[in-house]
Amino acid sequence: MRIEHDLRENALARALAARTAPYVDLTLSNPTAAGLPITAAALPAAPTYAPDPRGLGQAREAVAAYQGVSPDAVILTSSTSEA
């Protein structure tokens, strides 16, 4: 069975196109891509944000040790959509 697709612009797309003020996309998972005003001066104790697309190194090492494989063979993601 095929689902009929309506490719016309929907109400949300029209509302976003009509905006004149900037907005924050809350679906972004990378805070540096969101343009949030976070700096080392504002958060001096905060670590530097340096994401690894394969997942956090320490977590990959732990999973690799448990599975008896190299950490390079392990990829961890936060969701199925991201994976």
C-alpha positions as CSV (number, residue, x, y, z in Angstrom):
1,M,0.0,0.0,0.0
2,R,1.3,3.4,-0.9
3,I,0.7,6.5,1.2
4,E,-0.4,9.6,-0.6
5,H,2.1,12.5,-0.2
6,D,0.9,16.1,0.0
7,L,3.9,18.1,-1.1
8,R,2.2,21.5,-0.5
9,E,3.7,23.8,2.1
10,N,2.1,23.1,5.5
11,A,1.1,25.5,8.2
12,L,4.3,25.2,10.2
13,A,6.5,25.9,7.1
14,R,4.3,28.9,6.3
15,A,4.6,30.2,9.8
16,L,8.4,29.8,9.8
17,A,8.7,31.5,6.4
18,A,6.6,34.4,7.7
19,R,8.8,35.0,10.8
20,T,10.9,38.2,10.8
21,A,12.5,37.6,14.2
22,P,15.1,34.9,14.7
23,Y,14.2,31.7,16.5
24,V,16.1,28.9,18.2
25,D,15.7,25.4,16.6
26,L,15.2,23.2,19.6
27,T,15.7,20.1,17.5
28,L,19.4,20.7,17.1
29,S,21.6,18.4,19.2
30,N,24.8,20.4,18.8
31,P,24.8,23.5,21.1
32,T,27.5,25.2,19.0
33,A,25.3,24.9,15.9
34,A,22.3,26.6,17.8
35,G,24.2,29.8,18.2
36,L,23.7,30.0,21.9
37,P,25.8,32.6,23.7
38,I,27.9,30.1,25.6
39,T,31.5,31.1,26.1
40,A,34.4,30.0,28.4
41,A,34.1,33.3,30.2
42,A,30.4,32.7,30.9
43,L,31.0,29.1,32.0
44,P,34.6,28.9,33.2
45,A,34.2,25.4,34.7
46,A,32.5,24.0,31.6
47,P,34.6,21.6,29.5
48,T,35.3,22.4,25.8
49,Y,32.6,21.0,23.6
50,A,34.4,18.6,21.2
51,P,32.0,15.9,20.0
52,D,33.2,12.7,18.4
53,P,30.8,11.3,15.8
54,R,31.7,7.8,16.9
55,G,30.6,8.5,20.5
56,L,32.4,9.5,23.7
57,G,35.8,7.8,23.7
58,Q,35.6,6.6,27.3
59,A,32.2,5.0,26.7
60,R,33.5,3.3,23.5
61,E,36.5,2.0,25.4
62,A,34.3,0.6,28.1
63,V,32.0,-1.2,25.6
64,A,35.0,-2.4,23.7
65,A,36.6,-3.9,26.8
66,Y,33.3,-5.6,27.7
67,Q,32.9,-7.0,24.2
68,G,36.6,-7.8,23.8
69,V,37.1,-5.7,20.6
70,S,39.0,-2.6,19.7
71,P,37.4,0.8,20.6
72,D,37.8,1.6,16.9
73,A,35.2,-1.1,16.2
74,V,32.6,0.5,18.4
75,I,30.2,3.3,17.5
76,L,27.8,4.7,20.0
77,T,24.9,7.0,19.1
78,S,22.2,8.7,21.2
79,S,19.2,7.6,19.1
80,T,18.2,5.4,16.2
81,S,17.5,8.5,14.0
82,E,21.0,9.8,14.6
83,A,22.5,6.3,13.9
